[in-house]
Amino acid sequence: MRKMIEGSRAVAEAVGLCRPDVISAYPITPQTHIVEELSQMVADGDIDAEYVRVESEHSAASVCLGAVATGSRSYSATTSQGMLLMVEVLYNIAGMRLPMVITGVNRAVSAPLSIWNDHQDTFSLRDAGWIQLYAESSQECLDMHIQAFKISEDDRVLLPVMVCMDGFILTHTYETVDVPTAGEVDAFLPRYDPLFRLDPADPITLGAYAGPELYHEIRYTMHRDMLAAEEVVKEVARDFKQAFGRWSGDVIEAYRCEDADTIFIGLGSVVGTLKDWADAARAMGEKVGVLKLRCYRPFPQDELRAALSAAKQVVVLEKAVSMGGYGIVAAEVRAALYGQPRTPAVVCAVTGLGGRDVTMPTLDEIYRRGREGETDFFAGLRAEVLEQS
Amino acid sequence: MSVAEFTYEIGRGFLPGHRACAGCGQASAVRLVMEAAGPQCIVANATGCLEVFSTPYPESAWGVPWIHSLFENTPAVASGIETALRKQGRLEATRVIAFGGDGATVDIGFGALSGMLERGHDVLYICMDNEAYMNTGVQRSGSTPFAASTTTSPAGRHSFGEDRPKKDLPAIVAAHGIPYVATSSMSYFADIRRKVKRALDIRGPKYIQIHVPCPPGWGYDENASVEVGRLAVECGIYPLVEWENGTVVRVRKIKQVPVEGYLKLQRRFRHLFRDEAGRAQLQRIQELADENVKRYGLTA
């Protein structure tokens, strides 16, 4: 059914359709509308879930951990400071191979305090063992949540999934989305059937400590399974296309890249602006394309190499920065292309931190600076602000 | 025979073969708790001595389902287990028990504990109080008693040890108005069993804090745990009290003995016996014990 609803509402409806047993979240801007919508749905009996109103994000993730370990499908949502507060729990969930889905609303991290969008928060989790999917639109976000539970609970994966959506840009705007029916989602996503759970009838011990003779191998199996999960992400996207008639999810999307000299890489909603910019540039004769990175973890190295190798230049738009080390995604793209027979030059353009708008003029500036030979820079710095500091 | 069958057969969920120190107060207390609890339960356990000595992968001393997550989130994990059981319609038949040391409970997990109590989850939380962060090497906690020497509050030329009073967590927990709060001691076996059974008969949040002597941390002979624990209660320094819905309903009355008999057995208080400054602190500890006796009406 097509509806014009707020992005947060689209997420809440998608999560509701996935029939979570336990929802536990702590409110934090700009995730609040998601959890408020879900609370109302529970209060009205529209979804049959237990909602635990915890006193912190650390506890929100921990409640989900306990619930899924006991065999119940669980969900949470957070952002920025809340995400950082629950970091050790997220590592714990992944290490214990517990499947669950968390919406990672993308927001800048303090200090300075900022409630506005960038990708610093979820990028800081890239080593934790969570599969990360980034949504360009409300529709994609809705669809990714449904796929996320299926990917996570797959016996070949058993790793948690974070669906990342840009704070305010996607959470607080209205788009027309197609919301599947309960029947359609039930047919696609079966009930959670845990491989193991806490049950007196068959006692198990979860979370034992592992000495140096064991830890190394246990962590290797996690990495191995996360790499293998790339195939499951693609498979579930194919199944989704079959079930719902649209292509959503998967690991990358290439837009006008086939004969491009310069390919821009972006994650999340900025890809929409990139596509518009690419169309305008193409109309002026520039051979440019856009590569949307949908699945950041596992990092789709092979797909990227195939999509980028023919280009002369790759420009990575980073809405985050590794302080003192520069690009995050750019570094991984450079690593993926290293030693390949054809290696385009890779430019890292940091932009859009703390909700700074990424506009067509911003992209013009980035394109020009890349052409002029700059390789790592912050785009759109305001001289008048720098002069004050 | 399956693990579940074996647990039923021997009647308890905490099995031998774990790596606790000889004389560990906690190991005995947990065994008694699990005897009283029976096999129909799920246990959540904080990081600490108990978790470490009971689950060196791939071995486990637990005959019931058991989960360890992190140091400060056990009340939240237990809340999640309870919520899942409720959703599955299995909460009537399955009790949720959480274990944490004084570190996990009084300090780092304090917020999560308060949240669990405030939300009213049907969980029995048991704090194993050995009065310091023992697993990491005897560092002070908020539960370390006044004037005790620990590795981060050591007695020295300019210090008589811990200079803060013990955080009164049972009273703080009772102030949440939960149905049942109790203190107990490893040296009082029947007391532990009675209080655990009483708690498990109640639906809602319950809290039991068990004083568990620690031979290496407190500095006494391994075979003296029961004696040391008994003296702590008999001198009034560790009152055994029960609260229901925020009000004291029952206490264990004592024929009070002087605190010195308790303190002089332990290396962590030995510095108080060396000089006048030390003796002044002994007097202060006696006053604390006397305050307890008066406050809870402990005199037999």
HADDOCK unambig.tbl for C-alpha pairs under 7 A between the chains (distance, minus, plus):
assign (segid A and resid 21 and name CA) (segid B and resid 87 and name CA) 6.70 0.50 0.50
assign (segid A and resid 22 and name CA) (segid B and resid 84 and name CA) 6.77 0.50 0.50
assign (segid A and resid 50 and name CA) (segid B and resid 83 and name CA) 6.85 0.50 0.50
assign (segid A and resid 50 and name CA) (segid B and resid 87 and name CA) 6.71 0.50 0.50
assign (segid A and resid 54 and name CA) (segid B and resid 115 and name CA) 6.58 0.50 0.50
assign (segid A and resid 55 and name CA) (segid B and resid 115 and name CA) 5.68 0.50 0.50
assign (segid A and resid 59 and name CA) (segid B and resid 73 and name CA) 6.36 0.50 0.50
assign (segid A and resid 59 and name CA) (segid B and resid 76 and name CA) 5.23 0.50 0.50
assign (segid A and resid 59 and name CA) (segid B and resid 112 and name CA) 6.49 0.50 0.50
assign (segid A and resid 62 and name CA) (segid B and resid 73 and name CA) 6.33 0.50 0.50
assign (segid A and resid 62 and name CA) (segid B and resid 76 and name CA) 5.46 0.50 0.50
assign (segid A and resid 62 and name CA) (segid B and resid 77 and name CA) 5.01 0.50 0.50
assign (segid A and resid 63 and name CA) (segid B and resid 76 and name CA) 5.07 0.50 0.50
assign (segid A and resid 63 and name CA) (segid B and resid 77 and name CA) 4.86 0.50 0.50
assign (segid A and resid 63 and name CA) (segid B and resid 79 and name CA) 5.90 0.50 0.50
assign (segid A and resid 63 and name CA) (segid B and resid 80 and name CA) 3.92 0.50 0.50
assign (segid A and resid 64 and name CA) (segid B and resid 80 and name CA) 5.90 0.50 0.50
assign (segid A and resid 65 and name CA) (segid B and resid 77 and name CA) 6.42 0.50 0.50
assign (segid A and resid 65 and name CA) (segid B and resid 80 and name CA) 6.90 0.50 0.50
assign (segid A and resid 66 and name CA) (segid B and resid 77 and name CA) 4.42 0.50 0.50
assign (segid A and resid 66 and name CA) (segid B and resid 78 and name CA) 6.32 0.50 0.50
assign (segid A and resid 66 and name CA) (segid B and resid 80 and name CA) 4.41 0.50 0.50
assign (segid A and resid 66 and name CA) (segid B and resid 81 and name CA) 4.73 0.50 0.50
assign (segid A and resid 67 and name CA) (segid B and resid 80 and name CA) 4.36 0.50 0.50
assign (segid A and resid 67 and name CA) (segid B and resid 81 and name CA) 4.74 0.50 0.50
assign (segid A and resid 67 and name CA) (segid B and resid 83 and name CA) 6.64 0.50 0.50
assign (segid A and resid 67 and name CA) (segid B and resid 84 and name CA) 4.95 0.50 0.50
assign (segid A and resid 70 and name CA) (segid B and resid 81 and name CA) 5.79 0.50 0.50
assign (segid A and resid 70 and name CA) (segid B and resid 84 and name CA) 6.26 0.50 0.50
assign (segid A and resid 72 and name CA) (segid B and resid 84 and name CA) 5.64 0.50 0.50
assign (segid A and resid 92 and name CA) (segid B and resid 69 and name CA) 6.79 0.50 0.50
assign (segid A and resid 198 and name CA) (segid B and resid 42 and name CA) 6.91 0.50 0.50
assign (segid A and resid 198 and name CA) (segid B and resid 65 and name CA) 5.29 0.50 0.50
assign (segid A and resid 199 and name CA) (segid B and resid 65 and name CA) 5.94 0.50 0.50
assign (segid A and resid 200 and name CA) (segid B and resid 39 and name CA) 6.77 0.50 0.50
assign (segid A and resid 200 and name CA) (segid B and resid 40 and name CA) 5.61 0.50 0.50
assign (segid A and resid 200 and name CA) (segid B and resid 41 and name CA) 6.23 0.50 0.50
assign (segid A and resid 200 and name CA) (segid B and resid 42 and name CA) 6.82 0.50 0.50
assign (segid A and resid 200 and name CA) (segid B and resid 64 and name CA) 5.97 0.50 0.50
assign (segid A and resid 200 and name CA) (segid B and resid 65 and name CA) 5.79 0.50 0.50
assign (segid A and resid 201 and name CA) (segid B and resid 4 and name CA) 6.28 0.50 0.50
assign (segid A and resid 202 and name CA) (segid B and resid 4 and name CA) 6.02 0.50 0.50
assign (segid A and resid 203 and name CA) (segid B and resid 3 and name CA) 6.67 0.50 0.50
assign (segid A and resid 203 and name CA) (segid B and resid 4 and name CA) 6.27 0.50 0.50
assign (segid A and resid 203 and name CA) (segid B and resid 63 and name CA) 6.45 0.50 0.50
assign (segid A and resid 203 and name CA) (segid B and resid 64 and name CA) 5.01 0.50 0.50
assign (segid A and resid 203 and name CA) (segid B and resid 65 and name CA) 4.18 0.50 0.50
assign (segid A and resid 204 and name CA) (segid B and resid 65 and name CA) 4.93 0.50 0.50
assign (segid A and resid 204 and name CA) (segid B and resid 66 and name CA) 6.36 0.50 0.50
assign (segid A and resid 205 and name CA) (segid B and resid 60 and name CA) 6.84 0.50 0.50
assign (segid A and resid 205 and name CA) (segid B and resid 65 and name CA) 5.97 0.50 0.50
assign (segid A and resid 205 and name CA) (segid B and resid 66 and name CA) 4.85 0.50 0.50
assign (segid A and resid 205 and name CA) (segid B and resid 67 and name CA) 5.91 0.50 0.50
assign (segid A and resid 206 and name CA) (segid B and resid 66 and name CA) 6.12 0.50 0.50
assign (segid A and resid 206 and name CA) (segid B and resid 67 and name CA) 4.58 0.50 0.50
assign (segid A and resid 206 and name CA) (segid B and resid 68 and name CA) 6.20 0.50 0.50
assign (segid A and resid 207 and name CA) (segid B and resid 67 and name CA) 5.75 0.50 0.50
assign (segid A and resid 207 and name CA) (segid B and resid 68 and name CA) 4.70 0.50 0.50
assign (segid A and resid 207 and name CA) (segid B and resid 69 and name CA) 5.95 0.50 0.50
assign (segid A and resid 208 and name CA) (segid B and resid 55 and name CA) 5.24 0.50 0.50
assign (segid A and resid 208 and name CA) (segid B and resid 56 and name CA) 6.25 0.50 0.50
assign (segid A and resid 208 and name CA) (segid B and resid 57 and name CA) 5.56 0.50 0.50
assign (segid A and resid 208 and name CA) (segid B and resid 68 and name CA) 6.78 0.50 0.50
assign (segid A and resid 209 and name CA) (segid B and resid 52 and name CA) 6.93 0.50 0.50
assign (segid A and resid 209 and name CA) (segid B and resid 55 and name CA) 6.77 0.50 0.50
assign (segid A and resid 209 and name CA) (segid B and resid 56 and name CA) 5.91 0.50 0.50
assign (segid A and resid 209 and name CA) (segid B and resid 57 and name CA) 5.98 0.50 0.50
assign (segid A and resid 210 and name CA) (segid B and resid 56 and name CA) 6.84 0.50 0.50
assign (segid A and resid 210 and name CA) (segid B and resid 57 and name CA) 5.63 0.50 0.50
